[in-house]
Amino acid sequence: MSDSATLRALRDAVRSAPTDVGLRTILARHLADASDLAGAEEEYREALRLAPQDDSVKLALADVFHRREKSSAALVIVEDLLRSNPALPRAL
């Protein structure tokens, strides 16, 4: 399956199941891999709205912010993660 076909299929899946955080994060990851960082940011933000305590989504959004040169926004997320989860520094 080509990248564009994969993205189309993922977008269709998200339209069919708009509250599925897992599907949104997969779509966001594929968008980021395709250098559609604005699209990835949008999907990660929606995933975070649906699952506000999901540290993996927060970290992925911070990565997209960093790649989009939104360093301050990325830093806010990472600092919050480190404050709320002292074991996380080993994972970073």
C-alpha positions as a Markdown table, in Angstrom:
| # | Residue | x | y | z |
|---|---|---|---|---|
| 1 | Met | 0.0 | 0.0 | 0.0 |
| 2 | Ser | 1.4 | 3.4 | -0.9 |
| 3 | Asp | 1.9 | 6.1 | 1.6 |
| 4 | Ser | -1.0 | 8.1 | 0.3 |
| 5 | Ala | -3.3 | 5.0 | 0.3 |
| 6 | Thr | -2.2 | 4.3 | 3.8 |
| 7 | Leu | -3.0 | 7.8 | 4.9 |
| 8 | Arg | -6.4 | 7.7 | 3.1 |
| 9 | Ala | -7.2 | 4.4 | 4.8 |
| 10 | Leu | -6.2 | 5.8 | 8.2 |
| 11 | Arg | -8.2 | 9.0 | 7.7 |
| 12 | Asp | -11.3 | 6.9 | 6.8 |
| 13 | Ala | -10.8 | 4.8 | 9.9 |
| 14 | Val | -10.6 | 7.9 | 12.1 |
| 15 | Arg | -13.8 | 9.2 | 10.5 |
| 16 | Ser | -15.5 | 5.9 | 11.3 |
| 17 | Ala | -14.2 | 5.9 | 14.9 |
| 18 | Pro | -13.5 | 9.5 | 15.8 |
| 19 | Thr | -13.0 | 8.8 | 19.5 |
| 20 | Asp | -10.4 | 6.0 | 18.9 |
| 21 | Val | -7.2 | 7.4 | 20.4 |
| 22 | Gly | -5.1 | 4.6 | 19.1 |
| 23 | Leu | -6.2 | 5.2 | 15.5 |
| 24 | Arg | -5.6 | 8.9 | 15.8 |
| 25 | Thr | -2.1 | 8.3 | 17.1 |
| 26 | Ile | -1.3 | 5.9 | 14.3 |
| 27 | Leu | -2.6 | 8.5 | 11.8 |
| 28 | Ala | -0.6 | 11.2 | 13.5 |
| 29 | Arg | 2.6 | 9.1 | 13.4 |
| 30 | His | 2.1 | 8.4 | 9.7 |
| 31 | Leu | 1.5 | 12.1 | 9.0 |
| 32 | Ala | 4.6 | 13.0 | 10.9 |
| 33 | Asp | 6.6 | 10.4 | 9.0 |
| 34 | Ala | 5.3 | 11.9 | 5.8 |
| 35 | Ser | 6.5 | 15.4 | 7.0 |
| 36 | Asp | 2.9 | 16.7 | 7.4 |
| 37 | Leu | 3.7 | 18.0 | 10.9 |
| 38 | Ala | 0.7 | 20.4 | 11.0 |
| 39 | Gly | -1.6 | 17.4 | 10.3 |
| 40 | Ala | 0.3 | 15.3 | 12.9 |
| 41 | Glu | 0.0 | 18.1 | 15.5 |
| 42 | Glu | -3.8 | 18.4 | 14.8 |
| 43 | Glu | -4.3 | 14.6 | 15.3 |
| 44 | Tyr | -2.1 | 14.5 | 18.4 |
| 45 | Arg | -4.0 | 17.4 | 19.9 |
| 46 | Glu | -7.3 | 15.7 | 19.3 |
| 47 | Ala | -6.0 | 12.4 | 20.8 |
| 48 | Leu | -4.8 | 14.4 | 23.8 |
| 49 | Arg | -8.2 | 16.0 | 24.2 |
| 50 | Leu | -9.8 | 12.5 | 24.2 |
| 51 | Ala | -7.1 | 11.0 | 26.5 |
| 52 | Pro | -5.6 | 13.9 | 28.5 |
| 53 | Gln | -3.6 | 11.7 | 30.8 |
| 54 | Asp | -1.9 | 9.7 | 28.0 |
| 55 | Asp | 1.8 | 10.3 | 28.5 |
| 56 | Ser | 2.7 | 8.7 | 25.1 |
| 57 | Val | 0.5 | 11.1 | 23.2 |
| 58 | Lys | 1.9 | 14.0 | 25.2 |
| 59 | Leu | 5.5 | 13.0 | 24.4 |
| 60 | Ala | 4.6 | 12.5 | 20.7 |
| 61 | Leu | 3.0 | 15.9 | 20.5 |
| 62 | Ala | 6.2 | 17.4 | 22.2 |
| 63 | Asp | 8.3 | 15.7 | 19.5 |
| 64 | Val | 6.1 | 17.3 | 16.7 |
| 65 | Phe | 6.4 | 20.7 | 18.4 |
| 66 | His | 10.1 | 20.3 | 18.5 |
| 67 | Arg | 10.2 | 19.3 | 14.8 |
| 68 | Arg | 8.0 | 22.3 | 14.0 |
| 69 | Glu | 10.5 | 24.6 | 15.9 |
| 70 | Lys | 7.9 | 25.2 | 18.6 |
| 71 | Ser | 10.5 | 24.5 | 21.3 |
| 72 | Ser | 8.7 | 26.4 | 24.1 |
| 73 | Ala | 5.5 | 24.3 | 23.6 |
| 74 | Ala | 7.6 | 21.1 | 23.6 |
| 75 | Leu | 9.4 | 22.1 | 26.7 |
| 76 | Val | 6.2 | 22.8 | 28.6 |
| 77 | Ile | 4.9 | 19.3 | 27.8 |
| 78 | Val | 8.2 | 17.6 | 28.7 |
| 79 | Glu | 8.5 | 19.5 | 32.0 |
| 80 | Asp | 5.0 | 18.6 | 32.9 |
| 81 | Leu | 5.6 | 15.0 | 32.1 |
| 82 | Leu | 8.8 | 15.0 | 34.3 |
| 83 | Arg | 7.0 | 16.7 | 37.2 |
| 84 | Ser | 4.0 | 14.3 | 37.1 |
| 85 | Asn | 6.0 | 11.1 | 36.5 |
| 86 | Pro | 9.4 | 11.0 | 38.3 |
| 87 | Ala | 10.1 | 7.6 | 36.7 |
| 88 | Leu | 9.8 | 9.1 | 33.2 |
| 89 | Pro | 13.4 | 10.5 | 33.0 |
| 90 | Arg | 14.7 | 7.0 | 32.5 |
| 91 | Ala | 12.3 | 6.6 | 29.6 |
| 92 | Leu | 13.4 | 9.8 | 27.9 |
